[in-house]
Amino acid sequence: MACGGVADLRRMPRELVDDGPRGALYRYLPVPGVAPAGGEPVLLVPPLGAPDFAYDLRRGCSLVEHLLAAGRPVYLVDHGPKSFADRGLGMEHWVDHVVPWAARLTAEDAGPDVHLVGWSIGGIFTGLAVAAGVQAGNPLPVRTLTMIGSPVDVSAVPFVAPLRPLAMVAGGRGLSAVYRAIGSFPAPLVSAAFHLTAVDKLVTKPLTVLSRLDDRDVLAQIEAVDHLMSSMHGYPGRLFGQIYHLMLRRNDLADGELSLSGRAIRLAAVDVPVLVVAGRNDVIAPLPAVQKVVGLLTGAPEVRFSTAPGGHLGVLTGRDARTTTWSALDAFLTDHG
């Protein structure tokens, strides 16, 4: 447990499978006394901005801990913090290299297939990677795909929609000059952006703490979220530029197709069952922005859509996620195990 804190921030034990330019792949150790449930391993893919422990937020509210307690093999790819040297990395690096490398290595280690789970833009990376593999005639060893809080239609994001006409007129020239000069979208700005989307909670947080001093679970969650917010990572400059131009300014993915490295990747090419989860209070990836992907996954044999209370982090690992998002994921994995 963190010194002087309420939250138990110990991470679930894990071991390194492989480490290299694509990232680090970890295998979580089984929980003593829990019988293996069998079935395919679950591979967790975080977004770049958040630290990998978003999936393992705190004991008692950790998706990793939950999956391990069910006897499932659990793996995670850690992108790690990015530096100025990584400024040239773009979205295709994760779509064509990182996700396929992690999926194939996980399948080799515990396969034959994997259940891919991506949160936020990690879900978009995984969806595009699966589609790109099918289109290239080299499908990934994936049994199912789960996308949690992954916005494909940014016109439905309230704080972004008013900015799109301005971005169209300006063409993004000013912003492009900034991120090219500094080589990244820095971690402090990523953290600030997350805080701005929850400004109402920031204002009421002191009152919440005072009114819930007798609720250890609430205080532990606040402490764990604060720790995560202070550990955000930056985005490589080129990747941030692609997100800004392709998704924010042009909203390309809203029609189910994104052009990367000279070819169009179509979400309709995804040919595995998909679970889509949206947070009912998520302002970064509001319900309509996430739900839009359901109608774009026309090649998937099954697409389930579920909602859960909570914001962008809460839908993944909030206190209510334990009985909503995680339950939906459990049922989905069991049905397709």
PyMOL commands that set and color helices and strands:
alter all, ss='L'
color gray80, all
select helices_A, chain A and resi 52-56+63-69+84-86+91-110+121-135+154-156+161-170+173-182+187-196+199-211+216-229+237-249+252-255+267-269+287-295+314-317+319-323+325-335
alter helices_A, ss='H'
color red, helices_A
select strands_A, chain A and resi 14-20+23-28+42-45+74-78+114-119+142-148+184-185+235-236+257-260+263-266+274-279+303-308
alter strands_A, ss='S'
color yellow, strands_A
deselect
rebuild
show_as cartoon
